[in-house]
Amino acid sequence: MSLVKLYDVSKGYRSGGEVAQVLEGLQMDAERGEMIIIMGPSGSGKTTLMNILGGIDVPDSGMVMIDGEDIAGYNPLKLTDFRRRKVGFIFQFYNLIPTLTAKENVEISLETVSSDKGSNSERATRYLELVGLEDKMHNFPQEMSGGQQQRVAIARALAKEPKIVLADEPTGNLDGAREESIMELMKDIQRDLGITFFIVTHNNKLKKYADRVLELGNGILVENGG
């Protein structure tokens, strides 16, 4: 059974009395533990698709099944709960809080999941160790390299133990060596933890890490063969 299934998903935005259709009858299946890269030109609807997968937005029509839940008809409160339980986000700009240490940045993301400070501290430590930052836990973002900050962002996303992780240009601010290091890390995590990754990128070099590469254009997704 698919972890994620989109069926006949459509989404448009009204502007000046007209509707600009972004997604049109879109279909997609994703298995547990897959890494899927989504590509497409600017304006093709990649952000809209990621927002729907992450419960930030809802489609105008269609079904969005994620881990047995059809979130397409959820109200804002239920979507917030869904995001808290099942989705991790990794951004191009790491979005770390500069006045908090690496460990504190991970811990604060867990406050919406659990109020147990001891458990949250242990979980933050475990996931920072998983991404190889056991010696940087008490460093502030400005004391770390770009690659290390992105590892903190990955630990923050994973610490919630989500079903899916949505990554928007996760290596966009990194040089070639750090880009490769981050992608290898995410690939290891995918295999070891069985998390499903959706990665939006314009970077063709990332295709080699994907189980599948999907191209979004004209409101639909097609396999492009990686």
Order of alpha helices (4+ residues) and beta strands (2+ residues): beta-beta-beta-alpha-beta-beta-alpha-beta-alpha-alpha-alpha-beta-alpha-beta-beta-beta
